[in-house]
Amino acid sequence: GWLFWRVMACGRLSGVSKRQVILFILCACVCQSGAETLRYSLPEEMERDSFVANIAKDLGVPLSQLAARRARVVSEGNEQLFRLNQNTGVLTAKESLDREEICPQSDTCMLVFKIFFENPLQLIRGEVEVRDVNDNSPVFPEKEMVLKILETSSPGSRFPLESAQDKDVGINGLQNYSLGPNPHFSLAIGTAKDGVKYLELILQRQLDREEKGELNLLLTATDGGSPPRSGTAQVRIVVVDANDNIPVFDRETYEVRVAENSPLEQLVVRVAAADPDEGSNGEVRYAFTQTSERSRQLFRLNPTTGEIRVAGKLDFEEAKSHKMVVKATDGGELSGHCKVNVEVLDVNDNAPEIALTSLTATIPEDAPPRTVVALFSVRDRDSGDNGRTDCSIDGDLPFSLTPTFDNYYELRTNAALDRERTAEYNITITATDWGMKRLSSQESIFVQVSDVNDNAPEFTQEVYTMSVTENNSPMLRIGSMKATDADAGKNARVNYALVRQEGKEQPEVSVSAENGDVYILRPLDYEKVRTFEVTVRAADGGSPPLSAQAVLRVVVRDENDNAPVLLHPAPDSSAAGELVPRWAPSGYLVAKVVAVDADAGQNAWLSYELAKATEPALFRVGLHSGEVRTARAVTERDAARQRLIVLVRDRGQPPRSATATLVVALVDGFSEAHLRVSEEAPAPEPDGPLTLYLIASLVCVSALFLATAVAAVVVKVRRARRSETETLPTFPTTATESNASSLPRSYVYDVCFAAGTVNSEFRFLRPLFPCFPAGLPPGPGQQRSSVCS
């Protein structure tokens, strides 16, 4: 190799041709094969296929010879680290070389290879030195070294440390150590007999575990590379304790807030006390001290963790804050204290409270507006907006609320009251707070309105019509008058009384002052009094009293207490006599029975019937007219004297009756003779015109009378119907006024002649009526007949 480099150098210096040099080298190699070695140097960590050497050039072998002689590189060992390119003669590293991996235990790293030629066979030895590169930092066996040192150790004490290792060699290997600055330790580096360096920590100042129970030191190892590389390790110094410290809280006072609606087991605060000691000396347990029993019930302290949690229902209104003292005790019975102040935050959990201070349970209805009815206060035990309240009245009531002072309110009237419309009020007052979730409460106030006499009595009717049957018993109750008063109590107590009218007789009725019952004082007679009216006053018991009036109309009903009264024939006279000619045909008017009844209505309706007769078949009586007529023609066989009894009966219940007796004489001659003469020869008419005038006048008068009678009947019928609609019919006051009397409604005229005359001269012409006894006046509408026997 030395020859190779010398030859190459000489060739460059002397300018010998390259061919000559190569030939010379080949000859030398052939002659000295196995004796020379090629040596190269290569830094580690070169890239793959990095250039190592130009073998062809170094050996002076033409490139063609490399290929022809099939030159190749053979490395020692199983792994081939190099590659020879036969075309270029360049030797390259197949992989990146790592000196620490290839030569881990050697300061120098030499790789041996051989160049092998064939034809002729030749073997050339080569060496490649892999130079160290500072690619490794010093490394400590452990990243952290833990030393336990008693805090009572004296200064100067030594504590060995583990040394660092550096895979690099030479100047790139480990050169020095350094220790981070600290007040307690220093670093000493020594060399053992085998040349290995060792480290020791030297205690410079005594340790205090309570001051610092653990020290962390940074130990650095540095190599000599350029740039230098270093490695570090943590040296943790654990100071072994002696119980010379008490637990100390991290805060002297803990200030916390918690809502009053916090659920059970909610964490309030966690107190922490530190004890620098170790072991049982540093184990701390917590407990309450100087704390009220109520706070102990509301909060629970975990003796191990120091957690304080909610154990009861917090109430802001009960206590706004809680003060507690917590004691921390270590295993050596040393203890420390801290204060815990818990402020309870208000939550809107209390509804307003309404408290009545005064109440006027009864108020008069004439109380003026703004009258104070009640005074009450509203209190909400919450705070802030949760404790602010509003008050209102439910419904549309004549009351209002007026705030006064210190949450007091006045309940006042704001309109006129009327007890008759509303006698009592149930006033509901609602108080609502201002919380986010508004709470409210209600209070009911019952107020009664007392009565004032502001209403007069009122009758249920303006006119009360009552009826009574005549001949009543005294003090008969016939009905009741009713007046009501909207007031109450004595103001509504009604008294009744008759209103006396001056100049009038005392009324026939009496009204009960208490209940308005109407009584008839004495028996009444329909025939004297048919109706009467009085005025009744109803007055209340107020002061001054108020009153009202109504009219009481009493109608007297008729009773059948009067029998028919005969007007013709008179009942106190002897039997009435009537003359009937023998030639009288059937239906001849014999007489007329006239009767009246003082009653009214059907009690005064009369009917006539023939009760008894000498010859009943000869005569008949009109049922309603009372006319006695012949039922057949009179014959010679009939007795000359006939006696008739006519029964007059009313329609009352029970009916009343009377009888009339008639004596009828059947005569011959006077009437027949005069009639026959008048039929055979008419009478001379010297007075013909005068008679005609008289007849015409009589007809007019008769027609006028008939019209008047018909009008009277119509009026009576209408009055009867009107009285029937009033349930009490009215009737004529006397029998002569009754439309049911037996008086005739037509006139019957007869012609009378002087006895013994044969001429036809009229003597007079007028209605024919029955004869009445002397001294007895005819009835209403009746005239005395001109022919009476």
C-alpha positions in Angstrom: 0.0 0.0 0.0 2.8 2.3 0.8 4.3 1.4 -2.5 1.1 2.2 -4.2 0.8 5.6 -2.8 4.5 6.3 -3.4 4.2 5.2 -7.0 1.1 7.3 -7.5 2.8 10.2 -5.9 5.9 9.7 -8.0 3.9 9.3 -11.1 2.1 12.6 -10.5 5.4 14.3 -9.7 7.5 12.9 -12.5 4.9 13.0 -15.1 5.3 9.2 -15.9 2.5 8.0 -18.1 -0.5 6.4 -16.6 -0.1 3.2 -18.6 3.5 2.7 -17.3 2.3 3.2 -13.8 -0.4 0.7 -14.1 1.8 -1.9 -15.6 4.3 -1.3 -12.9 1.6 -1.7 -10.2 0.3 -4.9 -11.8 3.7 -6.3 -11.8 4.2 -5.3 -8.3 0.9 -6.7 -7.2 1.5 -10.0 -8.9 4.8 -10.2 -7.3 3.7 -9.1 -3.9 0.1 -10.5 -3.8 -1.0 -11.1 -0.2 1.7 -8.7 1.1 0.1 -5.3 0.5 -3.1 -3.9 2.0 -5.3 -1.1 0.7 -6.4 1.3 3.6 -9.2 3.8 3.5 -11.0 5.9 6.0 -14.7 6.7 6.0 -16.8 8.6 8.5 -19.8 6.8 9.9 -23.4 7.6 9.1 -22.6 8.3 5.4 -25.6 7.8 3.1 -26.2 4.6 1.2 -23.9 4.0 -1.8 -21.5 6.6 -0.5 -18.1 6.8 -2.3 -15.3 4.9 -0.5 -12.5 4.7 -3.0 -11.7 4.3 -6.7 -10.1 0.8 -6.7 -9.1 0.8 -10.3 -7.4 4.0 -10.0 -5.7 3.1 -6.7 -4.5 -0.3 -8.2 -3.7 1.2 -11.5 -5.8 -1.4 -13.3 -7.5 -0.5 -16.4 -11.3 -0.6 -16.2 -11.4 -3.2 -18.9 -9.2 -5.4 -16.8 -11.7 -5.2 -13.9 -14.4 -6.5 -16.0 -12.3 -9.0 -17.8 -10.8 -10.4 -14.7 -14.1 -10.4 -13.0 -13.0 -8.3 -10.0 -15.3 -8.2 -7.0 -15.2 -7.3 -3.3 -15.5 -9.8 -0.6 -16.1 -8.6 3.0 -15.2 -10.5 6.1 -18.1 -12.0 7.8 -21.5 -12.8 6.4 -22.6 -9.3 5.7 -21.3 -7.6 2.6 -20.8 -4.0 3.4 -19.3 -2.7 0.2 -20.0 -2.9 -3.5 -17.5 -2.7 -6.5 -18.7 -1.3 -9.7 -16.7 -3.1 -12.5 -17.5 -0.4 -15.0 -16.2 2.5 -13.0 -13.9 0.8 -10.5 -15.5 2.7 -7.6 -15.9 1.1 -4.2 -19.1 2.2 -2.4 -20.8 1.4 0.9 -23.9 -0.6 0.4 -25.6 0.8 3.5 -25.1 3.7 5.9 -22.5 2.5 8.4 -23.0 3.0 12.1 -19.7 2.7 14.0 -21.5 2.1 17.3 -23.4 -0.7 15.8 -20.6 -2.3 13.9 -17.9 -1.8 16.6 -19.8 -1.4 19.8 -17.0 -2.3 22.2 -14.0 -0.9 20.4 -12.5 2.5 20.3 -11.4 2.0 16.7 -13.5 0.4 14.0 -11.7 -1.2 11.1 -13.6 -3.0 8.3 -11.5 -5.5 6.3 -12.4 -6.5 2.7 -10.6 -8.3 -0.2 -10.4 -7.5 -3.9 -10.6 -10.8 -5.8 -9.3 -11.1 -9.4 -9.6 -14.1 -11.6 -7.3 -15.0 -14.6 -4.8 -14.7 -13.2 -6.0 -15.3 -9.6 -5.1 -12.4 -7.4 -6.3 -11.3 -3.9 -5.7 -7.9 -2.5 -6.6 -7.0 1.1 -8.2 -3.8 2.0 -9.2 -2.0 5.2 -11.7 0.8 5.7 -11.6 2.6 9.0 -15.0 3.9 10.0 -14.3 7.1 11.8 -16.4 8.1 14.8 -18.8 11.0 14.4 -20.4 12.6 17.4 -23.9 11.3 16.8 -24.6 10.0 20.2 -25.3 11.9 23.4 -24.4 10.8 26.8 -27.2 8.7 28.3 -27.9 8.0 31.9 -29.1 4.5 32.9 -32.3 6.1 34.3 -34.1 9.3 33.5 -34.8 9.8 37.2 -32.7 8.8 40.1 -34.4 8.8 43.5 -32.4 9.4 46.7 -34.1 9.3 50.1 -32.2 11.4 52.6 -33.1 12.0 56.2 -33.8 15.6 57.0 -31.5 15.2 59.9 -28.5 14.2 57.7 -25.4 16.4 58.4 -23.7 18.5 55.8 -20.8 16.8 54.0 -22.6 13.6 53.6 -21.9 11.9 50.2 -24.4 10.1 48.0 -23.2 8.2 44.9 -25.0 8.6 41.6 -25.2 6.5 38.4 -22.7 7.5 35.6 -23.7 8.3 32.1 -22.7 6.3 29.0 -21.7 7.6 25.6 -21.4 5.3 22.6 -19.0 7.6 20.9 -15.3 7.4 21.5 -12.4 9.6 21.9 -13.1 13.2 22.1 -16.7 12.5 21.1 -17.2 10.4 24.2 -18.3 11.5 27.7 -16.1 14.3 29.0 -17.8 16.1 31.9 -20.8 16.3 34.4 -22.6 19.3 35.8 -25.4 19.8 38.4 -28.1 22.3 38.3 -27.9 25.2 40.8 -29.3 24.4 44.2 -28.6 25.5 47.8 -28.1 22.0 49.3 -25.9 19.8 47.1 -22.8 19.9 45.0 -21.3 17.4 42.5 -18.0 15.5 42.9 -16.4 13.6 39.9 -13.9 10.9 40.7 -11.9 8.3 38.7 -11.7 4.7 39.8 -8.5 2.6 39.5 -9.9 1.1 36.3 -10.2 4.5 34.9 -14.0 4.7 35.1 -15.4 8.0 36.3 -17.9 8.0 39.1 -20.2 10.7 40.6 -21.2 11.7 44.1 -23.6 14.2 45.6 -22.2 16.1 48.6 -24.7 17.7 51.1 -23.8 21.3 51.6 -26.6 22.5 53.8 -29.0 20.5 56.2 -32.3 19.6 54.7 -35.8 20.5 56.1 -38.6 18.4 54.9 -41.2 20.8 56.1 -39.5 23.5 54.1 -39.1 21.4 51.1 -39.8 17.7 51.3 -38.5 16.9 47.8 -35.7 18.4 45.7 -35.4 17.9 42.0 -31.9 18.3 40.6 -30.8 18.3 37.0 -27.7 16.3 36.3 -26.1 16.9 32.9 -23.4 14.8 31.1 -21.5 16.4 28.2 -19.2 14.9 25.6 -16.3 16.6 23.7 -17.8 16.6 20.2 -18.1 19.7 18.1 -20.7 20.8 18.7 -20.9 19.0 22.0 -23.9 16.7 22.9 -25.3 16.2 26.3 -27.7 14.0 28.2 -29.7 14.7 31.4 -31.2 12.9 34.3 -33.5 14.0 37.2 -32.1 13.4 40.6 -35.1 13.5 43.0 -34.1 13.9 46.6 -36.9 12.8 49.0 -36.4 14.2 52.4 -37.5 11.7 55.0 -39.8 13.3 57.5 -39.8 13.7 61.3 -43.2 14.9 62.8 -42.2 18.4 63.6 -45.1 20.2 61.7 -48.8 20.9 62.2 -51.3 20.7 59.4 -51.8 24.1 57.7 -54.8 25.0 55.6 -54.2 26.6 52.2 -56.6 29.4 53.3 -57.4 30.8 56.6 -61.0 31.5 55.7 -63.1 29.9 53.0 -65.9 32.1 51.6 -68.5 30.2 49.6 -72.1 30.7 48.3 -74.8 28.1 47.9 -78.4 28.4 46.8 -81.0 27.6 49.4 -82.7 25.0 47.1 -79.4 23.1 46.7 -80.1 19.3 46.6 -78.7 17.0 49.2 -75.1 15.9 48.7 -74.2 18.9 46.6 -70.6 19.9 47.1 -70.2 23.2 49.0 -66.5 23.5 49.4 -63.4 21.3 49.8 -61.0 22.4 52.5 -57.4 21.2 52.3 -54.8 21.2 55.0 -51.2 20.3 54.2 -48.9 18.6 56.7 -45.3 18.6 55.5 -44.6 15.5 57.6 -44.7 12.1 56.1 -46.5 8.9 56.9 -48.9 9.0 59.7 -47.4 12.3 60.7 -48.7 13.8 57.5 -52.1 12.1 57.3 -54.7 14.7 58.0 -58.3 14.1 59.2 -61.0 16.8 59.3 -63.7 17.6 61.8 -66.1 20.4 62.8 -65.3 22.4 65.9 -66.9 25.4 67.4 -69.8 24.9 65.0 -73.5 25.2 65.9 -75.6 22.1 66.0 -77.9 23.5 63.3 -74.9 23.9 61.0 -73.8 20.4 61.7 -77.3 19.2 60.7 -77.2 21.1 57.4 -73.7 20.3 56.4 -71.6 17.1 56.4 -67.8 17.1 56.4 -65.9 14.2 55.0 -63.1 13.5 57.5 -60.8 12.2 54.9 -61.2 14.4 51.8 -62.3 17.6 53.5 -65.4 17.9 51.3 -68.3 19.8 52.9 -71.6 18.8 51.3 -75.3 19.7 51.9 -76.9 17.4 54.4 -80.2 19.2 55.1 -82.7 21.7 53.6 -81.2 25.1 53.5 -83.5 28.0 54.2 -82.4 31.6 53.4 -85.3 32.9 55.5 -84.1 30.8 58.5 -80.4 31.7 58.3 -78.7 33.8 55.6 -75.3 32.4 56.4 -73.6 29.7 58.4 -70.2 30.0 60.1 -68.2 26.8 60.7 -64.7 26.0 62.0 -62.9 23.0 60.6 -60.0 21.3 62.5 -57.4 19.3 60.7 -55.5 16.8 62.8 -52.4 14.7 61.8 -51.4 11.3 63.1 -49.3 12.9 65.8 -52.3 14.7 67.2 -51.1 18.1 65.9 -54.0 20.2 64.5 -54.7 23.3 62.5 -57.9 25.3 62.0 -59.7 27.2 59.3 -63.0 29.1 59.0 -65.7 28.3 56.5 -68.4 31.0 55.9 -71.3 29.7 53.8 -73.6 32.4 52.4 -77.1 31.1 51.5 -78.4 32.6 48.3 -82.1 33.4 48.3 -84.4 31.5 45.9 -88.0 32.5 45.4 -89.4 29.7 47.5 -91.7 31.7 49.7 -95.1 33.0 48.7 -96.3 36.3 50.1 -98.1 36.2 53.4 -101.2 38.3 54.0 -101.9 39.3 57.6 -105.1 41.2 58.5 -104.7 44.0 61.0 -108.2 45.3 61.2 -111.5 44.4 59.5 -114.9 46.0 59.4 -117.0 43.0 58.8 -120.2 45.1 58.3 -120.5 48.3 56.4 -123.8 50.3 55.8 -125.0 50.5 52.3 -125.0 54.3 52.4 -121.3 54.4 53.3 -119.6 57.0 51.1 -116.9 56.0 48.6 -113.3 55.7 49.9 -114.6 54.2 53.2 -111.9 52.0 54.8 -113.1 48.4 55.1 -109.9 46.5 56.1 -106.2 47.1 56.8 -103.7 44.3 56.1 -100.0 43.8 55.6 -98.1 41.7 53.0 -94.8 40.1 53.9 -92.5 37.9 51.7 -89.6 36.3 53.5 -87.5 36.2 50.4 -85.2 39.1 49.5 -84.7 41.4 46.6 -87.2 41.1 43.8 -88.2 37.8 45.3 -89.5 39.7 48.3 -91.2 42.5 46.4 -95.0 42.1 46.1 -98.0 43.4 44.3 -101.6 43.2 45.5 -104.8 43.0 43.5 -108.5 42.2 44.0 -110.0 39.4 42.0 -113.2 40.2 40.0 -115.0 43.4 39.3 -116.0 44.6 42.8 -116.7 48.1 44.1 -113.5 48.0 46.2 -109.9 49.1 45.7 -106.5 48.7 47.4 -104.5 51.7 48.6 -100.9 51.1 49.7 -99.9 53.0 52.9 -96.6 52.3 54.5 -94.3 49.3 55.3 -96.2 47.0 53.0 -99.6 47.9 54.5 -102.6 48.2 52.3 -106.1 49.7 52.9 -109.2 48.1 51.4 -111.6 50.8 50.5 -114.9 51.2 48.8 -114.7 52.9 45.4 -118.4 53.1 44.6 -121.8 53.3 46.2 -123.1 50.1 47.7 -126.6 48.7 47.4 -127.5 46.0 49.9 -130.6 45.1 47.9 -128.4 44.2 44.9 -125.5 42.6 46.7 -125.9 41.9 50.5 -122.4 40.5 51.0 -119.0 40.4 49.3 -116.4 37.7 49.4 -113.3 39.7 48.4 -110.3 37.7 47.3 -107.0 39.6 47.7 -104.1 38.1 45.7 -100.5 39.0 46.6 -97.8 38.1 44.0 -94.0 38.5 44.3 -91.6 39.7 41.6 -89.5 36.5 41.4 -88.5 34.9 38.1 -91.0 32.2 38.9 -93.7 34.3 40.5 -95.4 33.0 43.6 -98.7 34.2 45.0 -101.1 33.7 47.9 -104.7 34.7 48.5 -106.8 35.9 51.4 -110.6 36.1 51.4 -112.3 38.9 53.3 -116.0 38.5 54.0 -117.8 41.9 54.1 -121.6 42.2 54.8 -123.5 45.3 53.8 -125.9 46.4 56.5 -129.3 47.7 55.5 -130.5 51.3 55.4 -134.1 52.2 55.0 -133.9 53.4 51.4 -136.8 51.3 49.9 -140.5 51.8 50.5 -142.8 48.8 50.6 -144.4 47.7 47.4 -147.7 46.1 47.0 -147.9 43.1 44.7 -151.0 44.7 43.1 -152.3 48.2 42.7 -155.9 47.1 43.2 -156.9 44.1 45.2 -160.4 42.7 44.4 -162.0 40.4 46.9 -165.5 39.0 47.1 -167.8 38.0 50.0 -171.2 36.4 50.0 -173.9 38.5 51.7 -175.1 37.5 55.2 -171.5 36.6 56.1 -170.4 35.9 59.6 -168.6 38.7 61.5 -164.8 38.9 61.3 -164.8 36.6 58.2 -161.4 36.5 56.5 -161.8 37.1 52.7 -158.2 37.4 51.6 -154.8 39.0 52.2 -152.9 42.0 50.9 -149.2 41.6 50.5 -146.5 44.2 50.4 -142.8 43.5 50.2 -139.9 45.7 51.2 -136.4 45.1 49.7 -134.7 46.3 52.9 -133.9 44.0 55.8 -134.6 43.7 59.5 -137.0 46.3 60.9 -136.7 48.3 57.8 -138.4 45.5 56.0 -141.1 44.8 58.7 -144.3 46.0 57.1 -147.4 47.1 59.0 -150.8 47.5 57.3 -153.5 50.0 58.1 -156.7 51.4 56.5 -156.5 55.0 55.4 -159.3 56.9 57.1 -161.1 59.4 54.9 -162.9 62.3 56.5 -166.6 62.5 55.8 -167.0 58.8 55.0 -168.5 56.2 57.2 -166.4 53.6 58.9 -165.5 50.9 56.4 -167.0 47.4 56.7 -163.5 45.8 56.6 -160.5 45.5 58.8 -156.8 44.8 57.7 -154.4 42.9 60.0 -151.5 45.1 60.8 -149.1 42.2 60.9 -149.9 40.1 57.8 -152.3 42.1 55.7 -155.3 39.7 56.1 -158.6 41.3 55.3 -161.6 40.7 57.5 -165.3 41.7 57.1 -166.4 43.2 60.4 -170.2 42.6 60.1 -172.7 40.8 57.9 -173.3 42.5 54.5 -176.5 42.8 52.6 -176.2 42.6 48.8 -179.4 44.4 48.4 -177.9 47.4 50.2 -174.3 47.4 49.3 -173.0 45.6 46.3 -169.4 46.9 46.2 -167.1 49.4 48.1 -163.5 50.5 48.0 -161.0 51.4 50.7 -157.3 52.5 50.7 -154.7 50.5 52.6 -151.3 51.8 53.5 -148.3 49.6 54.1 -145.5 51.3 56.1 -142.1 49.8 57.1 -140.4 50.0 60.4 -137.6 52.3 59.4 -136.9 55.7 60.8 -138.4 57.6 59.2 -140.8 55.0 57.9 -141.6 54.7 54.2 -145.0 53.7 52.9 -147.1 52.8 49.9 -150.8 52.5 49.2 -153.1 50.2 47.4 -156.9 50.1 46.7 -159.0 47.3 48.2 -162.2 46.6 46.3 -164.8 44.4 48.0 -167.5 42.9 45.9 -170.6 41.5 47.7 -172.0 38.3 46.1 -175.7 37.8 46.2 -177.3 35.0 48.2 -180.9 33.7 47.7 -182.2 35.3 50.9 -185.3 36.9 49.4 -188.5 35.1 48.3 -190.4 36.4 45.3 -192.8 39.2 46.2 -196.2 39.3 44.4 -197.3 42.6 43.0 -200.4 41.3 41.4 -202.5 40.0 42.8 -201.5 41.6 46.1 -200.7 38.9 48.7 -202.6 40.7 51.5 -205.8 41.2 49.5 -208.6 38.8 49.1 -208.5 36.5 46.1 -208.4 38.6 42.9 -211.4 38.3 40.6 -211.3 38.1 36.9 -214.1 38.0 34.3 -213.9 35.7 31.3 -216.6 35.6 28.7 -218.1 32.3 27.9 -217.2 32.7 24.3 -213.4 33.2 25.1 -211.3 31.1 22.7 -208.2 29.2 23.4 -205.3 31.5 24.4 -207.5 34.2 25.8 -205.7 36.4 28.4 -207.3 35.9 31.7 -204.9 37.7 34.0 -201.2 38.3 34.6 -199.4 37.4 37.8 -196.7 39.9 38.5 -193.9 39.2 41.0 -190.5 40.6 41.8 -187.4 39.2 43.7 -184.9 41.5 45.5 -182.0 39.2 44.8 -179.9 39.3 41.7 -178.9 36.9 39.0 -180.5 33.6 38.9 -181.7 34.1 42.5 -184.0 36.7 40.9 -185.0 34.7 37.8 -188.7 33.8 38.4 -190.8 31.1 36.9 -194.6 30.6 37.0 -196.6 27.4 37.1 -200.1 26.5 37.8 -200.1 24.8 41.1 -203.8 24.1 41.5 -207.0 24.9 39.5 -210.7 24.0 39.6 -210.3 22.8 36.1 -206.6 22.4 35.3 -207.2 21.7 31.7 -208.9 25.0 31.1 -206.1 27.3 32.0 -202.3 27.5 31.5 -199.7 29.9 32.9 -196.7 31.4 31.0 -193.5 30.0 32.5 -191.6 33.3 32.4 -194.4 35.8 31.7 -196.9 34.9 34.4 -199.8 35.3 32.0 -202.8 33.2 32.7 -204.5 32.2 29.5 -207.2 29.7 28.5 -205.8 26.5 27.4 -208.9 25.7 25.3 -212.1 27.4 24.4 -214.6 28.0 27.2 -217.6 25.8 27.0 -221.0 25.8 28.6 -220.1 22.9 30.8 -217.3 24.7 32.5 -218.1 25.9 36.0 -218.9 29.6 36.3 -216.4 30.1 39.1 -212.9 28.9 38.7 -210.2 29.1 41.5 -206.5 29.2 40.4 -203.3 29.0 42.5 -200.2 30.1 40.7 -196.8 29.2 42.2 -193.9 31.8 41.7 -190.5 30.3 42.2 -186.9 31.7 41.8 -183.8 29.8 40.7 -181.7 30.1 43.9 -180.2 27.3 45.8 -182.4 26.4 47.6 -185.2 28.0 45.6 -187.7 30.3 47.3 -191.3 30.7 46.2 -194.6 32.5 46.7 -198.3 31.7 45.6 -201.0 33.9 44.1 -204.7 33.0 44.2 -207.0 34.0 41.3 -210.8 33.7 41.1 -212.1 33.7 37.6 -215.8 34.2 36.7 -217.1 32.9 33.5 -219.9 35.3 32.4 -222.3 35.5 29.5 -223.7 38.5 27.6 -221.9 41.7 28.0 -218.9 41.0 26.0 -220.6 38.8 23.4 -223.4 41.2 22.7 -221.1 44.1 22.2 -218.8 42.0 20.0 -221.6 40.7 17.8 -223.1 44.1 17.4 -219.7 45.5 16.3 -219.3 42.7 13.9 -222.7 42.9 12.2 -223.1 46.7 11.8 -220.2 49.1 11.9 -220.8 52.1 14.1 -221.2 55.5 12.7 -218.0 57.4 12.4 -218.7 60.9 13.6 -215.4 60.8 15.5 -213.6 58.8 12.8 -210.6 61.1 12.2 -210.1 61.8 15.9 -210.0 58.1 16.6 -207.5 57.6 13.9 -205.3 60.2 15.4 -205.6 58.7 18.8 -204.6 55.3 17.4 -201.6 56.7 15.6 -200.4 58.5 18.7 -200.9 55.4 20.7 -198.8 53.3 18.2 -196.0 55.9 18.4 -196.0 55.9 22.1 -196.0 52.1 22.2 -193.1 51.9 19.7 -191.1 54.4 21.7 -191.8 52.4 24.9 -190.7 49.1 23.2 -187.5 50.7 22.0 -186.7 52.0 25.5 -187.4 48.5 27.0 -185.2 46.8 24.4 -182.4 49.3 25.1 -182.8 48.7 28.9 -182.6 44.9 28.3 -179.4 45.2 26.2 -177.8 47.4 28.9 -178.7 44.9 31.6 -177.4 42.0 29.6 -174.1 43.8 29.0 -173.8 44.6 32.7 -174.5 41.0 33.6 -171.8 39.7 31.3 -169.3 42.2 32.5 -170.0 41.3 36.1 -169.7 37.6 35.2 -166.2 38.3 33.8 -165.4 39.8 37.2 -166.7 36.5 38.8 -169.3 38.5 40.7 -172.3 39.4 38.5 -174.3 42.5 39.3 -178.0 42.5 39.5 -180.7 45.2 39.8 -181.2 46.6 43.2 -184.9 46.0 43.3 -187.2 43.5 41.8 -188.7 46.3 39.6 -185.2 46.7 38.0 -184.8 42.9 37.2 -184.9 41.9 33.6 -186.2 38.6 34.8 -189.5 40.0 36.2 -192.8 38.9 34.8 -193.8 42.3 33.5 -195.2 42.3 30.0 -193.1 43.4 27.1 -196.1 44.1 24.8 -199.4 45.9 25.2 -202.7 44.2 24.7 -205.6 46.5 23.7 -209.3 45.9 24.1 -212.3 47.7 22.9 -214.9 48.5 25.6 -218.5 49.5 24.9 -221.1 51.0 27.1 -223.6 48.5 28.3 -226.8 48.4 26.3 -225.4 50.3 23.3 -225.6 49.0 19.8 -223.5 51.5 18.0 -219.8 51.1 17.2 -218.5 54.2 18.9 -215.2 53.9 20.7 -215.3 55.2 24.2 -211.5 55.0 24.7 -208.5 53.1 23.4 -205.6 52.1 25.8 -203.7 49.1 26.9 -205.5 46.4 28.7 -204.0 45.6 32.1 -205.2 43.5 35.0 -207.3 45.2 37.5 -205.6 46.0 40.8 -207.4 46.4 44.1 -208.1 49.8 45.2 -205.3 51.5 46.9 -202.6 49.2 45.4 -200.5 51.0 42.8 -199.6 49.2 39.6 -196.1 47.8 39.2 -193.4 49.5 37.1 -194.4 49.6 33.4 -198.0 48.6 34.3 -201.1 50.7 34.0 -204.5 50.2 35.6 -207.0 48.6 33.3 -210.1 50.6 32.4 -212.3 47.6 32.9 -212.2 46.2 36.3 -215.0 44.4 38.1 
